[in-house]
């Protein structure tokens, strides 16, 4: 995905990227949103971990961090 992002920034074509990968480049004016009317549904993102009775504090912190950073508006 990083290579696709870099190619789009270098004007080598269009890229279909998750918002969290494109957000900074959009804010900096390196990329722009096109064809947004063609998108019918948002993407899906999952975090999987082995089942256990308790989630460790470190894992809970990561899940909270990922949810906050990955699902913000551009």
C-alpha positions in Angstrom: 0.0 0.0 0.0 2.9 2.4 0.7 4.2 1.8 -2.8 0.8 2.6 -4.3 0.6 5.8 -2.2 4.1 6.8 -3.3 3.3 6.2 -7.0 0.1 8.3 -6.7 2.1 11.2 -5.0 4.6 10.9 -7.9 1.7 11.4 -10.4 1.9 7.9 -11.8 -1.8 7.3 -11.6 -4.9 6.9 -9.4 -4.8 5.0 -6.2 -7.5 3.5 -4.1 -6.2 3.8 -0.5 -7.6 3.6 3.0 -8.2 7.0 4.4 -5.6 6.6 7.1 -2.9 6.1 4.5 -4.0 9.1 2.4 -5.0 11.6 5.0 -1.7 13.3 5.5 -1.0 13.5 1.8 -4.4 15.0 1.2 -4.0 17.6 4.0 -0.5 18.5 2.5 -2.0 18.9 -1.0 0.1 16.0 -2.4 -3.0 14.0 -3.2 -6.6 14.9 -3.9 -9.8 12.9 -3.7 -11.4 11.9 -7.0 -14.3 9.7 -7.9 -15.7 10.0 -4.3 -19.3 9.8 -5.8 -18.5 6.3 -7.0 -17.8 4.9 -3.6 -20.9 3.1 -2.3 -19.6 1.7 1.0 -16.7 2.4 3.3 -13.9 -0.2 3.7 -13.6 -2.7 6.5 -10.7 -3.1 8.9 -10.3 -5.8 11.5 -7.8 -6.4 14.3 -7.5 -10.1 15.3 -5.8 -11.5 18.3 -5.8 -14.9 20.0 -8.7 -15.5 22.3 -8.0 -15.3 26.0 -10.0 -14.6 29.1 -8.5 -11.1 29.5 -7.1 -8.6 27.1 -3.7 -7.3 28.3 -3.4 -3.6 29.0 -0.9 -3.3 26.1 -3.3 -4.9 23.6 -6.2 -2.7 24.9 -4.0 0.4 24.4 -3.1 -0.7 20.9 -6.8 -1.3 20.0 -7.8 2.1 21.4 -4.9 3.8 19.5 -5.7 2.1 16.2 -9.4 2.9 16.5 -8.7 6.5 17.2 -6.1 7.0 14.4 -7.6 4.8 11.7 -11.1 6.0 11.8 -10.9 9.8 11.8 -12.2 12.1 9.1 -9.7 13.5 6.6 
